[in-house]
Amino acid sequence: MSLITDLRERRQRIWHDARTVLDTAEREKRELTGVEQSTWNANMTDLDALDQRIATLEGGEQRERETAAAFAALGVGVPASRGLSSADADVDVAFRNAILNNDRRPIEVRPEAIRSGFRPGIERRDLLTTTGSGMVATTFHNRIVRHMVDSSAILAAGATLLQTDGGEPYKVPKSTAMSTAAIVTEGGTITESDPTLTTAALGAYKYGFIVQVSSELAQDANFDLLGYLAEQAGQAIGNGFGAHAITGTGTAQPRGITIDTTLGITGAASVAGAFTADNLIDMYHSVAEPYARSASAAWLMRNATLGAVRKLKDSQNRYLFDVNAPAGSGASGTLLGRPVYADPNVAAVGLSAKSVVFGDLSKYWVRAAGPVRFERSDEFAFSTDLVTFRALARLDGTLVDTTGSCKHFIGNAA
């Protein structure tokens, strides 16, 4: 039996006793005696105390679930590096204990199953440093009002994640041309046809950010500080890498998917960089059939572009876009039967702009070197009594199949 269940049963018994006293007086049509009133008051005091304790425990469980969800959004499991299992660890208590006990060991979490990508969706802000009249008040709501922002969708859209222990160069062999066979006449010479092989190299670029909190807040916070910082790390690192995953040059940064996609369709000069319904249909069919029917085939575009897509109709006056999306996919809907992911890093519709990408997005590989690291320092801001936390991740990405697995629409330059 869980502690919360036990407390609820105790509360039920106390309430039953209290109701018995009240029902007796009502049945006899009289006021409570002095003894009965004292018993009632004592029962109400006990109920208030139990309600507060139950609410505290339920809040802790909720914060634990939200923390797990925050780490899942970052692409990791709940940290278990301090001897706590991922199933039942009270990460909030462990986090505060680490601060109180001056535990300097890094909290390391590994991206074991990234499915939803870096999409925690809150704005980074530097309001965690407070004075006596700030967030460490006698009464403070235990939830934070989060400001939602657009974030990268590349991993949610189906990119392949590779986890390696080290950050040494990681080479991926790939073919750019296949062998071909031809009819050979009797006694004729068989023509040599070798496949063309090359490699795609993945490195490990370090992404990081620092956040500082007052030692008072770290020790006394009545909200899930660890979950909040995990979301901050997910948003900051995810958006930093996410921008490069779309448009990175490959020089001193990851190589974005739009750098190596091939041209699918160019828009008409008469529509100033925009696309038509026929353009998108043609673009879908410009991708080789094995890629187009892949389970990871999807569309990438920014949200404003998606707004234009939703207005497009076919020759039967039916909308091309369907708001129904695969459950749990994170997609905004489907276009021609394939999920659509909104990513703010894809170019806006315009002349010469690669504003829409379609293809097998699993051919974009993301390499994560080592674990995501959360580390703390009391010395960095010793003079101001601030606790400094930093999050670090080593990531790289590239499109490993550049033969036509993914294509882009480009606005006409005329």
C-alpha positions as CSV (number, residue, x, y, z in Angstrom):
1,M,0.0,0.0,0.0
2,S,1.4,3.4,-1.0
3,L,1.7,6.2,1.6
4,I,-0.8,8.4,-0.3
5,T,-3.4,5.5,-0.2
6,D,-2.8,5.0,3.5
7,L,-3.3,8.7,4.2
8,R,-6.5,8.8,2.2
9,E,-7.9,5.8,4.1
10,R,-7.0,7.6,7.4
11,R,-8.7,10.7,6.1
12,Q,-11.8,8.7,5.3
13,R,-11.9,7.2,8.8
14,I,-11.5,10.6,10.5
15,W,-14.2,12.1,8.3
16,H,-16.5,9.2,9.1
17,D,-16.0,9.8,12.9
18,A,-16.6,13.5,12.4
19,R,-19.8,12.9,10.4
20,T,-21.0,10.5,13.1
21,V,-20.8,13.3,15.7
22,L,-22.6,15.8,13.5
23,D,-25.2,13.3,12.4
24,T,-26.0,12.4,16.0
25,A,-26.7,16.0,16.9
26,E,-28.8,16.6,13.8
27,R,-30.8,13.4,14.4
28,E,-31.5,14.6,17.9
29,K,-32.2,18.1,16.7
30,R,-29.8,19.8,19.0
31,E,-26.5,21.8,19.0
32,L,-23.2,20.1,19.5
33,T,-22.2,19.7,23.1
34,G,-18.9,21.1,24.3
35,V,-17.2,17.7,24.1
36,E,-18.7,17.0,20.6
37,Q,-17.6,20.5,19.4
38,S,-14.0,19.8,20.6
39,T,-14.1,16.4,18.9
40,W,-15.3,18.0,15.7
41,N,-12.7,20.7,15.8
42,A,-9.9,18.2,16.4
43,N,-11.2,16.1,13.5
44,M,-11.2,19.1,11.2
45,T,-7.6,20.0,12.3
46,D,-6.5,16.4,11.5
47,L,-8.3,16.5,8.1
48,D,-6.6,19.8,7.2
49,A,-3.2,18.4,8.1
50,L,-3.8,15.2,6.1
51,D,-5.1,17.2,3.1
52,Q,-1.9,19.3,3.1
53,R,0.3,16.2,3.4
54,I,-1.6,14.4,0.6
55,A,-1.4,17.4,-1.6
56,T,2.4,17.7,-1.0
57,L,2.9,14.0,-1.8
58,E,0.7,14.2,-4.9
59,G,2.5,17.4,-6.0
60,G,5.8,15.5,-5.6
61,E,4.6,12.7,-7.8
62,Q,3.3,15.1,-10.4
63,R,6.7,16.9,-10.4
64,E,8.4,13.6,-10.8
65,R,6.3,12.8,-13.8
66,E,6.8,16.2,-15.3
67,T,10.6,15.9,-14.8
68,A,10.5,12.5,-16.6
69,A,8.6,14.1,-19.4
70,A,11.0,17.0,-19.5
71,F,14.0,14.6,-19.9
72,A,12.0,12.6,-22.4
73,A,11.6,15.8,-24.4
74,L,15.3,16.3,-24.2
75,G,15.7,12.7,-25.4
76,V,16.9,11.2,-22.2
77,G,15.7,9.1,-19.3
78,V,15.3,10.4,-15.7
79,P,18.8,10.7,-14.2
80,A,19.8,7.7,-12.1
81,S,23.5,8.5,-11.4
82,R,23.1,8.9,-7.7
83,G,22.0,5.3,-7.0
84,L,18.3,6.0,-7.8
85,S,16.3,3.8,-10.2
86,S,14.6,5.6,-13.1
87,A,11.3,4.1,-12.0
88,D,11.1,5.4,-8.4
89,A,13.8,8.1,-8.0
90,D,12.7,11.3,-6.3
91,V,14.8,13.5,-8.5
92,D,13.7,16.7,-6.8
93,V,14.9,15.5,-3.4
94,A,18.1,14.1,-4.9
95,F,18.8,17.4,-6.7
96,R,18.4,19.4,-3.5
97,N,20.4,17.0,-1.5
98,A,23.2,17.3,-4.1
99,I,23.2,21.0,-3.5
100,L,23.1,20.8,0.3
101,N,25.8,18.1,0.4
102,N,28.0,20.0,-2.0
103,D,28.0,16.9,-4.3
104,R,30.0,17.9,-7.4
105,R,29.5,14.7,-9.5
106,P,28.1,15.5,-12.9
107,I,24.5,14.3,-13.6
108,E,24.9,12.3,-16.8
109,V,22.0,11.1,-18.9
110,R,22.1,9.2,-22.1
111,P,19.8,9.7,-25.1
112,E,18.5,6.1,-25.1
113,A,15.4,6.6,-27.1
114,I,14.9,10.0,-28.7
115,R,11.6,9.9,-30.5
116,S,10.1,13.3,-29.9
117,G,13.2,15.5,-30.5
118,F,14.3,18.6,-28.7
119,R,10.9,20.2,-28.2
120,P,10.4,21.2,-24.6
121,G,9.2,24.5,-25.8
122,I,9.9,27.1,-23.1
123,E,11.7,30.4,-23.3
124,R,15.1,30.8,-21.7
125,R,15.2,33.6,-19.2
126,D,17.5,34.7,-16.4
127,L,14.9,35.3,-13.7
128,L,16.0,32.4,-11.4
129,T,18.3,34.7,-9.4
130,T,16.2,36.1,-6.6
131,T,16.4,38.2,-3.4
132,G,14.5,37.7,-0.2
133,S,11.2,39.0,-1.6
134,G,11.4,37.0,-4.8
135,M,10.6,33.4,-5.6
136,V,11.6,32.0,-2.2
137,A,8.6,33.4,-0.4
138,T,6.6,31.9,2.4
139,T,3.9,30.9,-0.1
140,F,4.7,30.2,-3.7
141,H,2.8,28.4,-6.4
142,N,4.5,25.2,-7.3
143,R,4.1,25.5,-11.1
144,I,5.9,27.9,-13.5
145,V,4.0,29.7,-16.2
146,R,6.0,28.7,-19.3
147,H,6.3,30.9,-22.4
148,M,5.9,28.6,-25.4
149,V,8.3,29.0,-28.3
150,D,8.9,27.3,-31.7
151,S,11.7,24.7,-31.5
152,S,13.5,22.3,-33.8
153,A,11.5,19.4,-35.2
154,I,14.3,17.5,-37.1
155,L,14.5,14.6,-34.6
156,A,10.7,14.3,-34.2
157,A,10.4,14.2,-38.0
158,G,12.3,10.9,-38.1
159,A,16.1,11.7,-38.2
160,T,18.3,8.8,-37.2
161,L,20.2,9.1,-33.9
162,L,23.6,7.5,-33.3
163,Q,25.0,7.3,-29.8
164,T,28.7,6.9,-29.4
165,D,30.9,6.9,-26.3
166,G,33.6,9.2,-27.7
167,G,33.8,12.1,-30.0
168,E,36.4,10.9,-32.5
169,P,35.5,11.3,-36.2
170,Y,32.7,8.8,-37.1
171,K,32.7,7.8,-40.8
172,V,29.5,6.5,-42.4
173,P,30.1,4.5,-45.7
174,K,27.5,5.3,-48.4
175,S,26.9,4.5,-52.0
176,T,26.3,7.2,-54.7
177,A,25.9,4.8,-57.6
178,M,24.8,1.2,-57.9
179,S,26.1,-1.6,-60.1
180,T,24.2,-2.2,-63.3
181,A,23.6,-5.4,-65.2
182,A,23.2,-5.8,-69.0
183,I,22.4,-8.6,-71.3
184,V,25.5,-10.5,-72.4
185,T,25.5,-12.4,-75.6
186,E,26.8,-16.0,-75.7
187,G,30.6,-15.8,-75.6
188,G,30.4,-12.0,-75.1
189,T,32.5,-10.0,-72.6
190,I,30.8,-9.2,-69.3
191,T,31.1,-5.5,-68.6
192,E,32.5,-4.4,-65.3
193,S,30.1,-2.2,-63.2
194,D,31.3,-1.3,-59.8
195,P,29.2,0.6,-57.2
196,T,30.5,4.0,-56.2
197,L,31.3,4.3,-52.5
198,T,32.2,7.3,-50.4
199,T,31.9,8.3,-46.8
200,A,30.1,10.9,-44.7
201,A,32.0,12.1,-41.7
202,L,30.3,13.0,-38.4
203,G,32.2,14.9,-35.7
204,A,31.1,16.2,-32.3
205,Y,30.4,19.9,-31.9
206,K,30.0,21.0,-28.3
207,Y,26.8,22.8,-27.4
208,G,26.3,24.3,-23.9
209,F,24.8,26.9,-21.8
210,I,25.0,28.1,-18.2
211,V,22.2,29.1,-15.8
212,Q,22.7,30.4,-12.3
213,V,20.4,30.2,-9.2
214,S,20.7,31.7,-5.8
215,S,21.7,29.2,-3.1
216,E,18.5,30.1,-1.2
217,L,16.3,29.2,-4.2
218,A,18.2,26.0,-4.9
219,Q,17.6,24.9,-1.3
220,D,14.1,26.3,-0.7
221,A,12.4,26.1,-4.1
222,N,8.8,25.0,-3.8
223,F,8.6,24.0,-7.4
224,D,10.4,21.4,-9.5
225,L,13.7,23.2,-10.1
226,L,15.4,20.2,-11.7
227,G,12.6,19.7,-14.1
228,Y,12.7,23.4,-15.0
229,L,16.4,23.3,-15.6
230,A,16.1,20.1,-17.7
231,E,13.6,21.9,-19.9
232,Q,15.9,24.9,-20.1
233,A,18.7,22.6,-21.2
234,G,16.5,20.9,-23.8
235,Q,15.3,24.2,-25.2
236,A,18.7,25.8,-25.3
237,I,20.7,22.9,-26.7
238,G,17.9,21.6,-28.9
239,N,17.3,25.0,-30.6
240,G,21.1,25.6,-31.0
241,F,21.6,22.3,-32.7
242,G,18.2,22.4,-34.4
243,A,19.1,25.5,-36.4
244,H,22.3,23.9,-37.7
245,A,20.5,20.7,-38.5
246,I,18.4,22.6,-41.0
247,T,20.8,25.2,-42.5
248,G,24.3,24.5,-41.0
249,T,27.1,24.9,-43.4
250,G,29.2,21.9,-42.3
251,T,32.2,24.1,-41.6
252,A,32.8,24.4,-37.8
253,Q,29.1,23.3,-37.4
254,P,26.8,20.4,-38.4
255,R,25.8,20.2,-42.0
256,G,22.1,21.0,-42.4
257,I,19.7,18.9,-44.3
258,T,18.8,21.7,-46.7
259,I,22.5,22.0,-47.8
260,D,22.4,18.5,-49.4
261,T,18.8,18.0,-50.5
262,T,18.4,18.0,-54.3
263,L,15.9,20.1,-56.2
264,G,12.5,18.7,-56.5
265,I,10.4,21.5,-58.0
266,T,11.0,25.2,-58.8
267,G,8.0,27.5,-58.4
268,A,6.5,29.5,-61.2
269,A,7.8,33.0,-61.9
270,S,4.3,34.4,-61.7
271,V,3.8,33.6,-58.0
272,A,6.9,35.3,-56.5
273,G,8.5,32.4,-54.7
274,A,5.3,30.7,-53.6
275,F,4.0,27.3,-54.5
276,T,0.8,25.8,-55.9
277,A,-1.1,22.6,-55.1
278,D,0.3,21.1,-58.2
279,N,3.9,22.1,-57.2
280,L,3.6,20.1,-54.0
281,I,2.0,17.1,-55.8
282,D,4.8,17.2,-58.3
283,M,7.4,17.5,-55.5
284,Y,6.0,14.4,-53.8
285,H,6.4,12.4,-56.9
286,S,9.8,13.8,-57.7
287,V,11.2,11.7,-54.8
288,A,12.1,8.2,-55.7
289,E,9.3,5.8,-54.8
290,P,11.3,3.7,-52.2
291,Y,12.1,7.0,-50.3
292,A,8.5,8.4,-50.7
293,R,6.9,5.3,-49.2
294,S,9.4,5.0,-46.4
295,A,7.9,5.1,-42.9
296,S,10.1,8.1,-42.2
297,A,9.0,10.1,-45.3
298,A,7.7,13.5,-44.1
299,W,7.5,17.1,-44.9
300,L,9.5,19.9,-43.2
301,M,8.4,23.6,-43.3
302,R,8.0,26.6,-41.0
303,N,4.6,27.3,-39.4
304,A,3.8,30.3,-41.6
305,T,4.4,28.1,-44.7
306,L,2.1,25.5,-43.2
307,G,-0.5,28.1,-43.0
308,A,-0.3,28.6,-46.8
309,V,-0.3,24.9,-47.4
310,R,-3.6,24.5,-45.4
311,K,-5.4,26.7,-47.9
312,L,-4.5,24.7,-51.0
313,K,-7.1,22.5,-52.7
314,D,-7.1,20.0,-55.5
315,S,-9.1,20.0,-58.7
316,Q,-12.1,18.6,-56.7
317,N,-12.0,21.5,-54.3
318,R,-10.7,19.2,-51.5
319,Y,-8.0,20.5,-49.1
320,L,-4.6,18.8,-49.6
321,F,-3.8,19.1,-45.9
322,D,-5.4,16.9,-43.2
323,V,-5.3,17.9,-39.6
324,N,-5.3,14.3,-38.5
325,A,-1.7,13.1,-37.7
326,P,-0.3,9.8,-36.4
327,A,-0.8,9.6,-32.7
328,G,2.3,10.6,-30.7
329,S,4.2,11.7,-33.8
330,G,4.3,15.4,-33.0
331,A,3.3,16.2,-36.5
332,S,0.9,19.1,-37.3
333,G,-1.1,16.9,-39.7
334,T,-0.6,15.2,-43.1
335,L,0.0,16.4,-46.6
336,L,-0.7,13.9,-49.4
337,G,-0.7,11.2,-46.7
338,R,2.7,12.0,-45.2
339,P,3.2,13.8,-41.8
340,V,4.1,17.5,-41.8
341,Y,6.5,18.9,-39.2
342,A,6.8,22.6,-38.5
343,D,10.4,23.8,-37.9
344,P,11.1,27.5,-37.5
345,N,14.6,27.1,-39.1
346,V,13.3,26.2,-42.5
347,A,13.4,29.2,-44.8
348,A,10.3,31.3,-45.3
349,V,8.6,31.3,-48.7
350,G,10.4,33.6,-51.0
351,L,12.5,34.0,-54.2
352,S,15.3,31.3,-54.4
353,A,14.3,30.1,-50.9
354,K,14.2,26.3,-50.0
355,S,10.9,26.7,-48.1
356,V,9.7,23.0,-48.2
357,V,11.6,19.8,-47.8
358,F,10.1,16.3,-48.5
359,G,11.7,12.9,-48.4
360,D,13.0,10.1,-46.2
361,L,14.2,12.1,-43.2
362,S,15.7,9.0,-41.6
363,K,18.6,9.6,-44.0
364,Y,19.6,12.6,-41.9
365,W,21.8,11.2,-39.2
366,V,22.4,12.9,-35.8
367,R,25.5,11.8,-33.8
368,A,25.5,12.2,-30.0
369,A,29.0,11.8,-28.6
370,G,28.8,10.7,-24.9
371,P,26.1,11.6,-22.5
372,V,24.4,15.0,-22.0
373,R,26.1,16.4,-18.9
374,F,24.6,18.5,-16.1
375,E,27.3,20.0,-13.8
376,R,27.4,22.5,-11.0
377,S,29.9,24.9,-9.5
378,D,29.7,26.9,-6.3
379,E,33.0,28.6,-7.0
380,F,32.2,30.2,-10.3
381,A,30.0,32.9,-8.7
382,F,31.2,32.5,-5.1
383,S,31.2,36.2,-4.3
384,T,27.5,36.5,-5.1
385,D,26.5,33.1,-3.5
386,L,25.1,31.8,-6.7
387,V,25.0,28.1,-7.7
388,T,26.0,27.7,-11.4
389,F,24.8,24.9,-13.5
390,R,25.8,24.1,-17.0
391,A,24.5,21.7,-19.6
392,L,26.8,20.2,-22.3
393,A,26.1,18.0,-25.3
394,R,28.3,17.0,-28.2
395,L,26.3,16.7,-31.4
396,D,26.7,16.6,-35.2
397,G,24.5,15.8,-38.1
398,T,24.5,15.3,-41.9
399,L,22.4,13.9,-44.7
400,V,24.1,10.5,-45.4
401,D,22.2,9.8,-48.6
402,T,22.5,12.7,-51.0
403,T,21.4,10.9,-54.1
404,G,17.8,12.1,-53.8
405,S,16.4,10.7,-50.6
406,C,15.2,14.2,-49.7
407,K,14.2,17.1,-52.0
408,H,13.3,20.7,-51.7
409,F,11.0,23.2,-53.3
410,I,12.6,26.4,-54.3
411,G,10.9,29.7,-55.1
412,N,11.5,31.0,-58.6
413,A,14.3,33.5,-58.7
414,A,12.7,35.5,-61.5
